[in-house]
Amino acid sequence: MTDVTTLSCRDSGAVANLTDRRQQENAVIAEAMNILRRRTYRASYERCDCPAVVRQHLMLAYGEAEREHFGVIWLDVKNRIIKRDVLFTGTLTHVSVSPREVVKAGLQLNAASCIVFHNHPSGVTEPSEADRMVTKSLSDALQLVEMRILDHIIVAGAESYSFAEHGLI
């Protein structure tokens, strides 16, 4: 009987140790993610001349989101980031985008250009026909007030798709 009791105590201690270890590891992972977010945030918000850093920041911020978010990174005349805005939030498969609201937001910030972005919770970065149409509609609307879209980035998990890199802008 003593052996069973000892074994039972050892097992519960092992489970407790595993739980403690998992909690410690989760805390380390959470802190590492916070460090990555801060570093990519600072790097991408100084000057927008490194598309890879901007994509990395967007993947960290929105890659695992459960709903679609559509946003804009507003830039000044020297491509310095003024502000990052999530203008619209949708469902698992769709987000409605109003070109009027995008133009209005850009004018309020006196932006010269922008990078639009959204996420695909499906995990597939390939743009849909609706994504292409929204990009064209936004580009046309922003050109009327002398603003340009430099890129449209789609993020899904740890992947991204750049309209500019694929010659779509």
C-alpha positions, 0 to 999 in steps of 0.5 A: 500500500505504501508503494501505491500511495508513494506512486500516487503522490509522485504522479500528482507532483509530476502533473503539478510540475508539468502544469507549472512548466507549461504556465512558465513556457506560456509566460515566456512565449507571451513575453516574446510575442510582446517583444516582437510586437514592440520591435516591429511596431517601432521599426515600421512606424519610423519610416515605411521603407521596408515592406517586409517589416510592415508585412511582419507587423501586420501578420503579428497584429492580424494574422490570427484574427477570427474576423476580417479587419480592413485597415489603412496605414497612412503615410506623409509625403516622405513615407513616414507613418502617420497612423494605422487605422482599422476602419472596418471589421466584418465577419469570418468571410467578409468585410464591407469597405466604404471608399467614402470613409477611407477618403474621409479618414485620409483627408482628416490626417492630411495623408499623401499616400497609404497602404491598405491591408486586411486579413483572411481568417481562412488562412489563404492569402490569395486575393479574391475578385472582391479584393481586387475590385475594392482595391481599384475602387479605393485607388480611384477614389483616393486619386480624386483627392491626390492620394495614392495606394502604395500597396494592398497587403493581405495577411493570413496566419504567418503568410502575406500577399502584396498587390504591389509585389504581384504587379496589381498596383 
